[in-house]
Amino acid sequence: MNHFARRTAPYAAVLAAAALLLAAGCSKDEAKENVDKAKGAVTSVLDNPSSTAASPSGSATATAEAEQTRIATQGGQEVTISGDIYEKYVEIGGSASPLGLPLEPEENGPNGGKYQDFAGGTIYSAEDGDPHIVWGEIRKAWEANGGANGKLGYPTSDEQDIPGGKESTFTGGTITWKDGQITVTPK
């Protein structure tokens, strides 16, 4: 993981914890106090990278050396995000991104791959590939074609902007969403 992501990972955990505290019905003063305490824990991690940062409620933690974070979902379940899926999650902006909070722990996919579902999409990673995000209409079309188990296989790119829409590539083809229409093109 690059230096920037290691240094910013604890901040993502603090932001997630603050959002959860606010959503849980804390008053503004209580939330501010809890965020201030969490910032202190982050400062501690930045000064000592082998330590663990935890929000005062224990709802979100980040371990700098382990390249992972644990986030309490709205349902109260604590979910770990780790490894290359964690790196991708941090790269896109963590819980503040369109992916939002994790829905469940990482799961094994076909052929040695893995994936993790989030409120706004899923991060998939083939066994020997980089992690990529699949969401929206492209995800619906991909899943309708068997997902990672289908002819299209794992994603090999994130969505890319194209004139009039978006496009994602997969090991077995391409899915294009253009002018509101989906086109699946096998290799």
N, C-alpha and C positions, 0 to 999 in steps of 0.2 A: 504494500500500500504506500502511496506516496506520502511525503512529509506533510503536505497541506491537509490531506484527509485525516492523518493521524492527529494533527493538532486541532482540527475542527470537529472531530467525531464527538467529543464530550459536549460541545455546544449543541449539537443536534439532539443529544439526549436531554439536555436541559430544556431546550425548546419544546420537545415532545412532552416532557414532564409538566412544564408550565401550561401547555395547551390542555393536557388531561386534568390538571388541577382546576383550571377555569371551567372546563366542561363539567366537572364534578360538582359545581355549585359553590365553590369557595367565594368568599367576598373578595373584592379587589385588594383590600389590605392583607388578607390571608394569602392570597395568590402572590402578591408582591413579596411578602415576607418569605414564602416558600421558594420563590425564584431566586431571591437574594441568597438564601441558604444554599441552593443548588449551585449558584455561581461560585460560591466558596468552595464547594466540592470540586468543581471544574478546575479552579485555580490550583487546587491541591493535585489534581491529575496532571495538569500541565507542568507543574513543578516536579512531579514524581510520576513519570509515564507508566511505571509498573503497578501503580495503584489502581483502584476502581472508583469511579465517580458514581454517586448515587443521589437521587433526589431525596429530600427529607422524608417523603412517604415511602421510599423504596420502590416507586413505580417505574423508574427507568434507570438503567445503569449502562455504563460503557466501560469497556476494558481496552485500553489503548494497545497493549501488546498483543492481545488475542484477536484484534480486529473484529470486534463484534459489539452488538448492543442488545439490551433487553428492553422492550417497551411494553408497558401495560396497555392493552387495548381497551376500548370503551366497555367491553364486556367484563373487564377485570382480569383477563388472562394475561400473564406475562409471556411474551413471545420473543425468542432470540433470533436475531438476524446476524449471520456470520459469513466469513470467507468472501468469495468473489461476489456473492449476492449482496452482502453488506457493503462492499466497496462500490458496487453499482448504485445501491440505495443512497449512499452518501453523495456520490457523484451527481445524482439527479436532484438532490436537495432534501432527502430524508422525508420525514413526516410532513414537512411544509410543501413538498412537491405534489403534483397530481396523483402520485401513487398513494399518498396518505399513510395511514397506519397499517401494520401487518394484520392479516386476518387469522393466520395460523402459522405454525412452525414450518421450516423448510421440509420439503418432501422429496423422496426419490422419484425420478422420472425414468422413462425407458432408456435402455442402453447405457446405463451408468450416469445419466444426467440428473439434474435436480431443478427444483423450482420452488418459489415461495409466492403465495397469493397476498396481495395488498388490496385495500379498499378500491383503488383506481386501476388496477391491472396486475400483471404477474411478471416476475423476473424469472427467466428460464436460462439454464446453462447446460449445454451438452458436456459430456465427460471431458473432452479435450478442447472445448470452445470457450469463448468469452460469454459473460452473461448479457442478455438482451431483454428489453421490455416489450411485452406484447399487450396491447390494450385496445379498447374501443371497437370499432367496426371490423378492423383487421383481425383482432382477436376472435371476434364472433365467427368470422369466416374461417379462420385457421382451425378453431375448435370444431366447426361444422365439417371440416375436412380431416378430422381425426387428431388434430393437435400434433404433439411430438410423436405420437404413435402412428400418424397418418403418412401419406406419401410426401407431404411437405417437410416433415421432420422438424428439427429444432430451428429457431431463428438464428440468422447469421448477421442481422443488423437490427438496430432500433428503427422505429419509423423515421423515414426521411421525407422532407417536404419535396413535393413535385408540383409543377403547375396544375392548379385546380384540385390538389388533394395530398395524399400521403401514400407511402409505399414501404413495405418491409420485405426483406429477402429471407429465405429459409433454405436449408440444405437441399430441398427438393423442388424449389420454385420461388415464385414471387406472388404477393398479394398487394393489389393496388386499390385504393379507395380514391376515386376521382369523380368529381361532380356528383357526389352522392351515390355512386355506383361501385360495387365491388367486382373486381376481376381477379380470379385465381389462375395463375399461369404456371403449370408444372414444367420442370426442366425436361 
